[in-house]
């Protein structure tokens, strides 16, 4: 019902706001289609805030939804997804703002396709097709590179031109296939199988120069993904689309951002390799020269020592030491002999001093009878007895003419 107003009787703001709120409440729950522009999940809150934008006009409206509703979605709700909301419009009179309270959220259009791809990704991930342990290393210098791409495409030109500039001797086997549309996945699988059977092909590149999400759907085809996982030859995915990553990037052994990047990955740069070889040779030469210089310095130091400069100095030094030791031994032996001679002289002098012969040399004599007994008293002999007198230089034989005692001697 229209409000009755006039310049004399205007409606206050609160009345207008309450009227708008009432009109919107009578609208009830509605289905709304749009694209998620912003998504905010604040920690601790059970309400999720998002902005729903019209896909054609520049119009957006805030939306609130319960965290349980948003978290239960598979695949998860993300910004940019096209959705269909069953929501209750609400006008907040105090703030003068309109919002939608979402009660149900469904993926539609491209969003539904992305949801299918996400479910497929989860399924294949659970099977282990994306396991990093299954990824094979690319050969350093492949004998032949297999290329799957559209005929006369920019991707083909980019890969061939750059690869041949980097390594002019590189050889390619190109298998053309439709790279978009309903036949793309099947033709790419056929080309992949043909190249995989070629024993001379060491690496296979699947290249396309980007495109919309719909154009890249064949590269998330389950059959193609399983064929790539089963291939014996390493596969490089070069779809060239950064925002929306096709599942081929996950199952391939190596992902290239663009076809040009794929050419850089599969063949080395001959100039860079030549420079690296030259640098390595220079480093090796420098290391060898340094090692030789150190060893030469060590030899020079050894040769500069007196023992090696003139080995005779060792003999001369030892000869001098032997002469000194021999002289010391001679002196020591002479001193010992001198001391021994002195000791013998002293002992001989002492022995001579105690010898009866020395006493005899001083004028004494030893008187013995004929039987050799020493006569110490005059009573031991008689006149007419034969005696012998021992003097220092011999013996005197005599006859006793008379004997005389000491007390008979005249004073």
C-alpha positions as a LaTeX table, in Angstrom:
\begin{tabular}{lrrr}
\hline
Residue & $x$ (\AA) & $y$ (\AA) & $z$ (\AA) \\
\hline
Unk1 & 0.00 & 0.00 & 0.00 \\
Unk2 & 1.39 & 3.41 & $-1.00$ \\
Unk3 & 2.28 & 5.87 & 1.74 \\
Unk4 & 0.35 & 9.16 & 1.86 \\
Unk5 & 2.91 & 11.98 & 2.10 \\
Unk6 & 3.09 & 15.66 & 1.19 \\
Unk7 & 5.44 & 18.57 & 1.73 \\
Unk8 & 3.36 & 19.48 & 4.75 \\
Unk9 & 3.24 & 15.92 & 6.06 \\
Unk10 & 6.55 & 14.17 & 5.07 \\
Unk11 & 7.32 & 10.62 & 6.25 \\
Unk12 & 10.22 & 10.24 & 8.72 \\
Unk13 & 13.17 & 8.05 & 7.71 \\
Unk14 & 12.28 & 5.40 & 10.26 \\
Unk15 & 8.80 & 5.10 & 8.83 \\
Unk16 & 10.15 & 4.67 & 5.31 \\
Unk17 & 12.69 & 2.10 & 6.50 \\
Unk18 & 10.08 & 0.13 & 8.42 \\
Unk19 & 7.76 & 0.22 & 5.42 \\
Unk20 & 10.50 & $-1.11$ & 3.14 \\
Unk21 & 11.29 & $-3.84$ & 5.68 \\
Unk22 & 7.65 & $-4.87$ & 5.76 \\
Unk23 & 7.36 & $-4.96$ & 1.98 \\
Unk24 & 10.52 & $-7.12$ & 1.69 \\
Unk25 & 9.35 & $-9.47$ & 4.45 \\
Unk26 & 6.17 & $-10.13$ & 2.46 \\
Unk27 & 8.38 & $-11.18$ & $-0.46$ \\
Unk28 & 9.19 & $-14.48$ & 1.27 \\
Unk29 & 11.97 & $-16.91$ & 0.29 \\
Unk30 & 13.17 & $-16.69$ & $-3.30$ \\
Unk31 & 15.67 & $-18.43$ & $-5.59$ \\
Unk32 & 18.56 & $-16.19$ & $-6.68$ \\
Unk33 & 21.35 & $-16.94$ & $-9.19$ \\
Unk34 & 24.69 & $-15.18$ & $-9.16$ \\
Unk35 & 28.43 & $-15.46$ & $-8.72$ \\
Unk36 & 30.26 & $-15.50$ & $-5.40$ \\
Unk37 & 32.42 & $-12.39$ & $-5.34$ \\
Unk38 & 33.65 & $-12.44$ & $-1.75$ \\
Unk39 & 33.69 & $-15.13$ & 0.90 \\
Unk40 & 34.56 & $-14.54$ & 4.56 \\
Unk41 & 34.74 & $-17.16$ & 7.29 \\
Unk42 & 35.55 & $-15.45$ & 10.56 \\
Unk43 & 37.03 & $-17.60$ & 13.33 \\
Unk44 & 34.61 & $-18.29$ & 16.18 \\
Unk45 & 31.50 & $-17.24$ & 14.22 \\
Unk46 & 28.86 & $-19.67$ & 13.01 \\
Unk47 & 27.85 & $-17.27$ & 10.25 \\
Unk48 & 29.60 & $-17.03$ & 6.88 \\
Unk49 & 29.49 & $-13.73$ & 4.99 \\
Unk50 & 29.64 & $-13.62$ & 1.20 \\
Unk51 & 28.79 & $-11.25$ & $-1.63$ \\
Unk52 & 26.61 & $-12.41$ & $-4.52$ \\
Unk53 & 27.26 & $-10.56$ & $-7.78$ \\
Unk54 & 25.14 & $-10.48$ & $-10.90$ \\
Unk55 & 26.85 & $-12.18$ & $-13.82$ \\
Unk56 & 25.87 & $-9.38$ & $-16.27$ \\
Unk57 & 25.17 & $-6.11$ & $-14.44$ \\
Unk58 & 27.46 & $-4.52$ & $-11.92$ \\
Unk59 & 25.15 & $-5.27$ & $-8.99$ \\
Unk60 & 25.94 & $-7.17$ & $-5.81$ \\
Unk61 & 24.16 & $-7.97$ & $-2.58$ \\
Unk62 & 25.48 & $-9.29$ & 0.74 \\
Unk63 & 24.51 & $-12.81$ & 1.81 \\
Unk64 & 24.72 & $-14.59$ & 5.16 \\
Unk65 & 24.72 & $-18.36$ & 5.57 \\
Unk66 & 25.33 & $-20.77$ & 8.40 \\
Unk67 & 28.81 & $-22.25$ & 8.64 \\
Unk68 & 27.31 & $-25.75$ & 8.71 \\
Unk69 & 25.61 & $-25.17$ & 5.35 \\
Unk70 & 28.79 & $-23.83$ & 3.73 \\
Unk71 & 31.13 & $-26.46$ & 5.21 \\
Unk72 & 28.86 & $-29.31$ & 4.05 \\
Unk73 & 29.26 & $-28.38$ & 0.38 \\
Unk74 & 31.31 & $-30.67$ & $-1.85$ \\
Unk75 & 33.26 & $-29.24$ & $-3.55$ \\
Unk76 & 33.89 & $-26.39$ & $-1.11$ \\
Unk77 & 32.37 & $-23.03$ & $-1.92$ \\
Unk78 & 34.98 & $-20.71$ & $-3.39$ \\
Unk79 & 35.06 & $-17.19$ & $-4.78$ \\
Unk80 & 34.09 & $-17.03$ & $-8.44$ \\
Unk81 & 31.72 & $-20.00$ & $-8.29$ \\
Unk82 & 28.32 & $-19.69$ & $-9.93$ \\
Unk83 & 25.62 & $-20.64$ & $-7.45$ \\
Unk84 & 21.87 & $-20.85$ & $-7.01$ \\
Unk85 & 20.63 & $-19.64$ & $-3.61$ \\
Unk86 & 17.35 & $-20.27$ & $-1.88$ \\
Unk87 & 17.32 & $-17.26$ & 0.44 \\
Unk88 & 15.12 & $-14.97$ & 2.48 \\
Unk89 & 15.56 & $-11.24$ & 1.68 \\
Unk90 & 15.93 & $-9.13$ & 4.81 \\
Unk91 & 16.02 & $-5.36$ & 5.15 \\
Unk92 & 17.74 & $-3.99$ & 8.26 \\
Unk93 & 15.88 & $-0.78$ & 9.02 \\
Unk94 & 18.47 & 0.51 & 11.48 \\
Unk95 & 21.25 & 0.34 & 8.88 \\
Unk96 & 19.13 & 0.75 & 5.79 \\
Unk97 & 20.77 & $-2.28$ & 4.15 \\
Unk98 & 19.39 & $-5.23$ & 2.24 \\
Unk99 & 20.83 & $-8.77$ & 2.54 \\
Unk100 & 19.90 & $-12.37$ & 1.84 \\
Unk101 & 19.79 & $-15.17$ & 4.39 \\
Unk102 & 20.78 & $-18.30$ & 2.47 \\
Unk103 & 18.96 & $-21.53$ & 3.34 \\
Unk104 & 20.25 & $-23.67$ & 0.46 \\
Unk105 & 23.19 & $-23.30$ & $-1.94$ \\
Unk106 & 23.61 & $-25.18$ & $-5.21$ \\
Unk107 & 26.39 & $-25.08$ & $-7.79$ \\
Unk108 & 25.10 & $-24.27$ & $-11.29$ \\
Unk109 & 26.55 & $-23.89$ & $-14.78$ \\
Unk110 & 30.33 & $-23.60$ & $-14.61$ \\
Unk111 & 30.18 & $-23.99$ & $-10.88$ \\
Unk112 & 28.60 & $-27.43$ & $-11.32$ \\
Unk113 & 31.32 & $-28.37$ & $-13.80$ \\
Unk114 & 33.98 & $-27.26$ & $-11.34$ \\
Unk115 & 32.24 & $-29.25$ & $-8.65$ \\
Unk116 & 32.38 & $-32.37$ & $-10.84$ \\
Unk117 & 36.08 & $-31.76$ & $-11.48$ \\
Unk118 & 36.68 & $-31.35$ & $-7.76$ \\
Unk119 & 34.90 & $-34.61$ & $-6.98$ \\
Unk120 & 36.97 & $-36.32$ & $-9.69$ \\
Unk121 & 40.14 & $-34.82$ & $-8.23$ \\
Unk122 & 39.30 & $-36.19$ & $-4.79$ \\
Unk123 & 38.53 & $-39.63$ & $-6.23$ \\
Unk124 & 41.79 & $-39.87$ & $-8.20$ \\
Unk125 & 43.78 & $-38.46$ & $-5.31$ \\
Unk126 & 42.37 & $-41.19$ & $-3.07$ \\
Unk127 & 43.53 & $-43.75$ & $-5.65$ \\
Unk128 & 47.05 & $-42.29$ & $-5.49$ \\
Unk129 & 47.30 & $-41.03$ & $-9.09$ \\
Unk130 & 48.70 & $-37.70$ & $-7.86$ \\
Unk131 & 51.25 & $-39.25$ & $-5.51$ \\
Unk132 & 54.60 & $-37.37$ & $-5.87$ \\
Unk133 & 56.41 & $-40.70$ & $-5.45$ \\
Unk134 & 55.04 & $-41.75$ & $-8.87$ \\
Unk135 & 56.52 & $-38.74$ & $-10.66$ \\
Unk136 & 59.37 & $-39.62$ & $-13.03$ \\
Unk137 & 62.36 & $-37.38$ & $-13.68$ \\
Unk138 & 62.81 & $-35.96$ & $-17.15$ \\
Unk139 & 65.89 & $-37.09$ & $-19.10$ \\
Unk140 & 68.66 & $-34.52$ & $-19.25$ \\
Unk141 & 69.00 & $-34.72$ & $-23.03$ \\
Unk142 & 66.17 & $-36.67$ & $-24.70$ \\
Unk143 & 66.89 & $-38.43$ & $-27.99$ \\
Unk144 & 63.45 & $-37.46$ & $-29.30$ \\
Unk145 & 60.63 & $-35.37$ & $-27.85$ \\
Unk146 & 56.99 & $-36.27$ & $-28.50$ \\
Unk147 & 54.60 & $-33.33$ & $-28.80$ \\
Unk148 & 50.79 & $-33.58$ & $-28.64$ \\
Unk149 & 49.13 & $-30.34$ & $-29.73$ \\
Unk150 & 46.73 & $-28.82$ & $-32.23$ \\
Unk151 & 47.95 & $-28.57$ & $-35.84$ \\
Unk152 & 49.51 & $-25.23$ & $-36.78$ \\
Unk153 & 48.88 & $-23.87$ & $-33.32$ \\
Unk154 & 50.83 & $-21.21$ & $-31.49$ \\
Unk155 & 51.70 & $-23.80$ & $-28.83$ \\
Unk156 & 53.34 & $-26.04$ & $-31.46$ \\
Unk157 & 55.30 & $-23.13$ & $-32.88$ \\
Unk158 & 56.43 & $-21.94$ & $-29.45$ \\
Unk159 & 57.64 & $-25.37$ & $-28.34$ \\
Unk160 & 59.46 & $-26.24$ & $-31.59$ \\
Unk161 & 61.08 & $-22.83$ & $-32.11$ \\
Unk162 & 62.33 & $-22.39$ & $-28.56$ \\
Unk163 & 63.50 & $-26.00$ & $-28.18$ \\
Unk164 & 65.49 & $-25.85$ & $-31.43$ \\
Unk165 & 67.03 & $-22.52$ & $-30.43$ \\
Unk166 & 68.06 & $-23.98$ & $-27.10$ \\
Unk167 & 69.39 & $-27.27$ & $-28.53$ \\
Unk168 & 69.56 & $-27.28$ & $-32.34$ \\
Unk169 & 70.08 & $-31.07$ & $-32.52$ \\
Unk170 & 66.83 & $-31.91$ & $-30.74$ \\
Unk171 & 64.35 & $-34.04$ & $-32.69$ \\
Unk172 & 60.56 & $-33.96$ & $-32.38$ \\
Unk173 & 57.75 & $-36.32$ & $-33.24$ \\
Unk174 & 54.53 & $-34.27$ & $-33.39$ \\
Unk175 & 51.16 & $-36.00$ & $-32.98$ \\
Unk176 & 48.34 & $-33.58$ & $-33.81$ \\
Unk177 & 45.04 & $-33.75$ & $-31.93$ \\
Unk178 & 42.01 & $-31.58$ & $-31.30$ \\
Unk179 & 42.72 & $-29.63$ & $-28.13$ \\
Unk180 & 39.18 & $-28.54$ & $-27.26$ \\
Unk181 & 35.64 & $-29.81$ & $-27.65$ \\
Unk182 & 34.07 & $-33.19$ & $-27.15$ \\
Unk183 & 36.62 & $-35.07$ & $-29.29$ \\
Unk184 & 39.67 & $-33.55$ & $-27.65$ \\
Unk185 & 40.16 & $-36.07$ & $-24.82$ \\
Unk186 & 39.88 & $-39.10$ & $-27.15$ \\
Unk187 & 42.24 & $-37.70$ & $-29.77$ \\
Unk188 & 44.79 & $-36.68$ & $-27.14$ \\
Unk189 & 44.67 & $-40.20$ & $-25.68$ \\
Unk190 & 45.26 & $-41.71$ & $-29.13$ \\
Unk191 & 48.21 & $-39.39$ & $-29.80$ \\
Unk192 & 49.63 & $-40.12$ & $-26.36$ \\
Unk193 & 49.39 & $-43.88$ & $-26.88$ \\
Unk194 & 51.08 & $-43.59$ & $-30.32$ \\
Unk195 & 54.00 & $-41.63$ & $-28.92$ \\
Unk196 & 54.27 & $-43.86$ & $-25.85$ \\
Unk197 & 54.76 & $-46.90$ & $-28.11$ \\
Unk198 & 57.65 & $-45.21$ & $-29.93$ \\
Unk199 & 60.85 & $-46.48$ & $-28.26$ \\
Unk200 & 62.84 & $-43.44$ & $-29.46$ \\
Unk201 & 60.57 & $-40.93$ & $-27.68$ \\
Unk202 & 62.02 & $-40.13$ & $-24.26$ \\
Unk203 & 59.51 & $-37.50$ & $-23.11$ \\
Unk204 & 56.01 & $-36.42$ & $-24.21$ \\
Unk205 & 54.68 & $-32.85$ & $-24.02$ \\
Unk206 & 50.93 & $-32.15$ & $-24.12$ \\
Unk207 & 50.68 & $-28.46$ & $-25.04$ \\
Unk208 & 47.87 & $-25.97$ & $-25.45$ \\
Unk209 & 48.06 & $-22.19$ & $-25.26$ \\
Unk210 & 45.56 & $-21.60$ & $-22.46$ \\
Unk211 & 41.87 & $-20.88$ & $-22.85$ \\
Unk212 & 38.67 & $-20.59$ & $-20.84$ \\
Unk213 & 37.62 & $-23.05$ & $-18.19$ \\
Unk214 & 35.17 & $-24.69$ & $-20.60$ \\
Unk215 & 37.92 & $-25.05$ & $-23.22$ \\
Unk216 & 40.17 & $-26.82$ & $-20.72$ \\
Unk217 & 37.56 & $-29.36$ & $-19.55$ \\
Unk218 & 38.96 & $-32.17$ & $-21.79$ \\
Unk219 & 42.22 & $-32.02$ & $-19.84$ \\
Unk220 & 40.35 & $-33.06$ & $-16.69$ \\
Unk221 & 38.78 & $-36.07$ & $-18.43$ \\
Unk222 & 39.15 & $-39.19$ & $-16.30$ \\
Unk223 & 40.12 & $-41.39$ & $-19.25$ \\
Unk224 & 42.89 & $-39.03$ & $-20.29$ \\
Unk225 & 44.15 & $-38.77$ & $-16.73$ \\
Unk226 & 44.36 & $-42.55$ & $-16.35$ \\
Unk227 & 46.10 & $-42.85$ & $-19.72$ \\
Unk228 & 48.75 & $-40.34$ & $-18.65$ \\
Unk229 & 49.22 & $-42.16$ & $-15.34$ \\
Unk230 & 49.68 & $-45.48$ & $-17.19$ \\
Unk231 & 52.15 & $-44.11$ & $-19.77$ \\
Unk232 & 55.68 & $-45.53$ & $-19.65$ \\
Unk233 & 57.18 & $-42.29$ & $-20.97$ \\
Unk234 & 57.42 & $-39.19$ & $-18.75$ \\
Unk235 & 54.66 & $-36.69$ & $-19.58$ \\
Unk236 & 54.85 & $-32.89$ & $-19.33$ \\
Unk237 & 51.59 & $-30.94$ & $-19.04$ \\
Unk238 & 51.83 & $-27.54$ & $-20.73$ \\
Unk239 & 48.26 & $-26.30$ & $-20.87$ \\
Unk240 & 49.27 & $-22.73$ & $-20.13$ \\
Unk241 & 46.44 & $-21.68$ & $-17.83$ \\
Unk242 & 47.31 & $-20.48$ & $-14.34$ \\
Unk243 & 44.00 & $-19.48$ & $-12.64$ \\
Unk244 & 42.11 & $-22.74$ & $-13.29$ \\
Unk245 & 44.39 & $-25.75$ & $-13.08$ \\
Unk246 & 43.20 & $-28.79$ & $-15.07$ \\
Unk247 & 43.69 & $-32.17$ & $-13.44$ \\
Unk248 & 46.20 & $-33.11$ & $-16.12$ \\
Unk249 & 48.70 & $-30.87$ & $-14.33$ \\
Unk250 & 48.34 & $-33.02$ & $-11.21$ \\
Unk251 & 48.76 & $-36.42$ & $-12.84$ \\
Unk252 & 51.55 & $-35.47$ & $-15.25$ \\
Unk253 & 55.14 & $-36.06$ & $-14.20$ \\
Unk254 & 56.03 & $-32.38$ & $-14.68$ \\
Unk255 & 53.80 & $-29.32$ & $-14.98$ \\
Unk256 & 54.87 & $-26.41$ & $-17.20$ \\
Unk257 & 53.23 & $-23.03$ & $-16.84$ \\
Unk258 & 53.19 & $-22.44$ & $-20.62$ \\
Unk259 & 54.28 & $-24.28$ & $-23.77$ \\
Unk260 & 57.34 & $-22.07$ & $-23.84$ \\
Unk261 & 58.17 & $-23.16$ & $-20.31$ \\
Unk262 & 57.77 & $-26.79$ & $-21.40$ \\
Unk263 & 60.41 & $-26.30$ & $-24.09$ \\
Unk264 & 62.77 & $-24.99$ & $-21.42$ \\
Unk265 & 62.10 & $-28.00$ & $-19.23$ \\
Unk266 & 62.55 & $-30.80$ & $-21.77$ \\
Unk267 & 65.76 & $-29.67$ & $-23.49$ \\
Unk268 & 68.77 & $-27.89$ & $-21.99$ \\
Unk269 & 70.20 & $-24.62$ & $-23.27$ \\
Unk270 & 73.30 & $-25.42$ & $-25.32$ \\
Unk271 & 74.87 & $-22.04$ & $-24.54$ \\
Unk272 & 74.23 & $-22.40$ & $-20.82$ \\
Unk273 & 75.53 & $-25.98$ & $-20.83$ \\
Unk274 & 78.63 & $-24.97$ & $-22.76$ \\
Unk275 & 79.24 & $-22.17$ & $-20.29$ \\
Unk276 & 78.69 & $-24.58$ & $-17.40$ \\
Unk277 & 81.15 & $-27.08$ & $-18.91$ \\
Unk278 & 83.71 & $-24.33$ & $-19.46$ \\
Unk279 & 83.22 & $-23.09$ & $-15.91$ \\
Unk280 & 83.54 & $-26.62$ & $-14.57$ \\
Unk281 & 86.73 & $-27.18$ & $-16.58$ \\
Unk282 & 88.12 & $-23.89$ & $-15.30$ \\
Unk283 & 87.28 & $-24.82$ & $-11.73$ \\
Unk284 & 88.88 & $-28.25$ & $-12.20$ \\
Unk285 & 91.96 & $-26.67$ & $-13.76$ \\
Unk286 & 92.19 & $-24.21$ & $-10.89$ \\
Unk287 & 91.81 & $-27.00$ & $-8.34$ \\
Unk288 & 94.48 & $-29.14$ & $-10.05$ \\
Unk289 & 96.88 & $-26.22$ & $-10.32$ \\
Unk290 & 96.30 & $-25.34$ & $-6.68$ \\
Unk291 & 96.91 & $-28.94$ & $-5.65$ \\
Unk292 & 100.10 & $-29.08$ & $-7.74$ \\
Unk293 & 101.26 & $-25.77$ & $-6.30$ \\
Unk294 & 100.70 & $-27.04$ & $-2.76$ \\
Unk295 & 102.55 & $-30.27$ & $-3.47$ \\
Unk296 & 105.39 & $-28.38$ & $-5.19$ \\
Unk297 & 105.64 & $-26.04$ & $-2.22$ \\
Unk298 & 105.79 & $-29.06$ & 0.08 \\
Unk299 & 108.54 & $-30.63$ & $-2.03$ \\
Unk300 & 110.46 & $-27.35$ & $-2.10$ \\
Unk301 & 110.18 & $-27.09$ & 1.66 \\
Unk302 & 111.48 & $-30.63$ & 2.05 \\
Unk303 & 114.30 & $-30.07$ & $-0.41$ \\
Unk304 & 115.29 & $-26.86$ & 1.36 \\
Unk305 & 115.96 & $-28.72$ & 4.58 \\
Unk306 & 119.70 & $-29.33$ & 5.23 \\
Unk307 & 119.19 & $-33.08$ & 5.44 \\
Unk308 & 117.90 & $-33.22$ & 1.86 \\
Unk309 & 119.86 & $-30.28$ & 0.45 \\
Unk310 & 123.19 & $-31.99$ & 1.43 \\
Unk311 & 122.66 & $-35.45$ & 2.99 \\
Unk312 & 126.38 & $-35.55$ & 3.93 \\
Unk313 & 125.69 & $-33.02$ & 6.67 \\
Unk314 & 123.94 & $-35.78$ & 8.62 \\
Unk315 & 126.98 & $-38.05$ & 8.26 \\
Unk316 & 129.36 & $-35.20$ & 9.08 \\
Unk317 & 127.30 & $-34.29$ & 12.13 \\
Unk318 & 127.23 & $-37.90$ & 13.29 \\
Unk319 & 130.96 & $-38.20$ & 12.55 \\
Unk320 & 131.67 & $-35.20$ & 14.74 \\
Unk321 & 129.46 & $-36.65$ & 17.42 \\
Unk322 & 131.35 & $-39.97$ & 17.19 \\
Unk323 & 134.69 & $-38.14$ & 17.45 \\
Unk324 & 133.46 & $-36.23$ & 20.46 \\
Unk325 & 132.12 & $-39.38$ & 22.09 \\
Unk326 & 135.31 & $-41.28$ & 21.31 \\
Unk327 & 137.41 & $-38.45$ & 22.81 \\
Unk328 & 135.18 & $-38.38$ & 25.86 \\
Unk329 & 135.50 & $-42.16$ & 26.19 \\
Unk330 & 139.28 & $-41.91$ & 25.83 \\
Unk331 & 139.49 & $-39.20$ & 28.47 \\
Unk332 & 137.10 & $-41.03$ & 30.75 \\
Unk333 & 139.07 & $-44.29$ & 30.36 \\
Unk334 & 142.38 & $-42.46$ & 30.90 \\
Unk335 & 141.05 & $-40.86$ & 34.05 \\
Unk336 & 139.80 & $-44.20$ & 35.31 \\
Unk337 & 143.16 & $-45.86$ & 34.52 \\
Unk338 & 145.02 & $-43.03$ & 36.23 \\
Unk339 & 142.87 & $-43.35$ & 39.31 \\
Unk340 & 143.29 & $-47.13$ & 39.27 \\
Unk341 & 147.10 & $-46.77$ & 38.92 \\
Unk342 & 147.12 & $-44.36$ & 41.82 \\
Unk343 & 145.07 & $-46.79$ & 43.86 \\
Unk344 & 147.39 & $-49.64$ & 42.97 \\
Unk345 & 150.42 & $-47.49$ & 43.88 \\
Unk346 & 148.91 & $-46.65$ & 47.24 \\
Unk347 & 147.95 & $-50.27$ & 47.87 \\
Unk348 & 151.42 & $-51.41$ & 46.81 \\
Unk349 & 153.03 & $-48.86$ & 49.08 \\
Unk350 & 150.87 & $-50.02$ & 51.95 \\
Unk351 & 151.64 & $-53.64$ & 51.13 \\
Unk352 & 155.34 & $-52.89$ & 50.96 \\
Unk353 & 155.15 & $-51.05$ & 54.24 \\
Unk354 & 153.69 & $-54.15$ & 55.85 \\
Unk355 & 156.06 & $-56.60$ & 54.02 \\
Unk356 & 158.88 & $-58.27$ & 56.13 \\
Unk357 & 161.18 & $-57.60$ & 53.20 \\
Unk358 & 160.80 & $-53.90$ & 53.74 \\
Unk359 & 161.84 & $-54.40$ & 57.33 \\
Unk360 & 164.86 & $-56.33$ & 56.19 \\
Unk361 & 165.77 & $-53.50$ & 53.85 \\
Unk362 & 165.99 & $-51.22$ & 56.83 \\
Unk363 & 168.82 & $-53.41$ & 58.31 \\
Unk364 & 166.96 & $-56.09$ & 60.10 \\
Unk365 & 167.57 & $-59.84$ & 59.58 \\
Unk366 & 165.78 & $-63.11$ & 60.30 \\
Unk367 & 167.75 & $-65.93$ & 61.96 \\
Unk368 & 166.71 & $-69.52$ & 61.28 \\
Unk369 & 168.09 & $-72.85$ & 62.37 \\
Unk370 & 169.00 & $-75.67$ & 60.09 \\
Unk371 & 165.41 & $-76.83$ & 60.04 \\
Unk372 & 164.17 & $-73.41$ & 58.96 \\
Unk373 & 162.64 & $-72.43$ & 62.29 \\
Unk374 & 162.92 & $-68.76$ & 63.13 \\
Unk375 & 165.12 & $-68.22$ & 66.19 \\
Unk376 & 163.66 & $-65.60$ & 68.46 \\
Unk377 & 165.75 & $-66.40$ & 71.56 \\
Unk378 & 169.36 & $-67.30$ & 72.25 \\
Unk379 & 168.17 & $-70.25$ & 74.18 \\
Unk380 & 166.89 & $-71.85$ & 70.97 \\
Unk381 & 170.49 & $-72.46$ & 69.69 \\
Unk382 & 173.93 & $-73.35$ & 71.01 \\
Unk383 & 177.49 & $-72.81$ & 70.07 \\
Unk384 & 178.51 & $-74.86$ & 67.05 \\
Unk385 & 174.97 & $-75.02$ & 65.58 \\
Unk386 & 174.50 & $-74.21$ & 61.93 \\
Unk387 & 172.20 & $-71.25$ & 61.27 \\
Unk388 & 171.13 & $-69.15$ & 58.32 \\
Unk389 & 170.58 & $-65.41$ & 58.32 \\
Unk390 & 167.93 & $-63.91$ & 55.98 \\
Unk391 & 168.78 & $-60.43$ & 54.86 \\
Unk392 & 167.08 & $-58.18$ & 52.28 \\
Unk393 & 168.99 & $-59.43$ & 49.27 \\
Unk394 & 169.66 & $-63.04$ & 50.21 \\
Unk395 & 170.66 & $-65.55$ & 52.90 \\
Unk396 & 173.90 & $-65.99$ & 54.93 \\
Unk397 & 174.83 & $-69.44$ & 56.29 \\
Unk398 & 176.95 & $-69.42$ & 59.45 \\
Unk399 & 177.95 & $-71.48$ & 62.49 \\
Unk400 & 177.22 & $-70.26$ & 66.02 \\
Unk401 & 180.47 & $-69.75$ & 67.90 \\
Unk402 & 178.83 & $-68.54$ & 71.06 \\
Unk403 & 175.57 & $-67.21$ & 72.47 \\
Unk404 & 175.04 & $-64.38$ & 74.85 \\
Unk405 & 171.84 & $-63.24$ & 76.58 \\
Unk406 & 170.78 & $-59.65$ & 76.84 \\
Unk407 & 171.63 & $-59.24$ & 80.47 \\
Unk408 & 175.15 & $-60.46$ & 79.80 \\
Unk409 & 175.86 & $-57.59$ & 77.46 \\
Unk410 & 178.17 & $-54.93$ & 78.70 \\
Unk411 & 176.75 & $-51.55$ & 78.87 \\
\hline
\end{tabular}
